[in-house]
Amino acid sequence: MKIMSINAGSSSLKFSLFDMDTNDVLVSGLFERIGIEGSCYTIKNSEFKIKQEAVLNNHADAVKILLDKLIELKIINSLEELDGIGHRVVHGGDKYTDSVVVSDQVVEDIIRFSDYAPLHNPAHAVCIKAFREVLPNTPMTVVFDTAFHQTMEKDRFLYPVPYEWYENYQVRKYGAHGTSHRYVSKKVSEVLVKDDLRIIVCHLGNGSSITAVKDGKCVDTSMGFTPLAGVVMGTRSGDIDVSLVPYVMEKEGKSVGEIMDALNKKSGFLGVSKLSSDSRDIEDAIKEGNEQAILAQKMFVNSVVKYISQYYVEMGGCDVLAFTAGIGENSISTRAEIVEQLACLGIKLDVEANNVRGELTCISSKDSNSLVYLVPTNEELMIAMDTLALIK
Ligand code: AMP
């Protein structure tokens, strides 16, 4: 069976086509700068890589080129060979607790939840509509990034604000990166052949979030009403005292929108280091003794440790601490700095085992109180697996 997973952004469309018998990627690619000048696409697999400019006025243009190319490149002989398509959707509000088959109602809901994810949900809806138009008979599903976090109890997902804000406007914690947290915690359970585990998943990338998973279910997560909350990120501040918003607005004569923009796009690693949002640049600058980069890294590590220790207590312990995403999978030094601060909980790394990037590996020492794992995330495969389960 062949299933394609789709991840549409406001001006991009990422895809991976899987052979579900082997879980191998047959082909993957990215359409970029949709609706803006300089549009192009990349399609690749282990045998070839094509990069080409193209007129991409909207997502429908990208969908058409993608499907034509799959046939032209002989990846498939006809569109009937596509057994299913799974769409990643950032926000499913509090309605969707699991992945679902696409229907008119689902598309309507995705648009309705755009208030919570204004950059992403409208683009997802446009892209799903474009695929449904060209492939009206192909089964399609939606995999919500918020769904995994819907098992949180009320005392974890509510904010201590006037209760009417929740009743009237659904102000609450929704979380994000749910597909990654679900994939990683599931993988840990498979590797250890055990379901009743307390797992803390650290998804550390450009956007970062920490999730406490007990017996396969999310009990708490660091991102909040939006993905701005939680730990320090590439360009996002993570948790702050909201009072600084009106304070800086008044000092600089700026609007709420401008301050929110600064908190989303000019804060985190970038804001503190004054250098870069990319942890590789921060690591290089640290080696040269750059004080701002050292400070940014310390603040990032502190914020991650704060959440790990909170979730350790919340779950009454931790069987497995799992690192994933760009930084979690690749930054040997960041993993070491985080676990070093957890010594009082008896969590320890094996320095040699930790000398690894992007491979499923147990990196804790033999006498560590919790296992520590590096687990490469694979949101695309998770989407394809959900799609397969739903269409079967
Ligand atoms: P993601 O959002 O998961 O793609 O992760 C992006 C982040 O991962 C960026 O901050 C990258 O600098 C970081 N990253 C990727 N590769 C490495 C590496 N080899 N060492 C350190 N950080 C890395």
Residues whose N, C-alpha, C, O or C-beta is under 5 A from the ligand:
A	BS01	AMP	L204 G205 N206 G207 S277 D278 S279 R280 A325 G326 I327 N330 S331
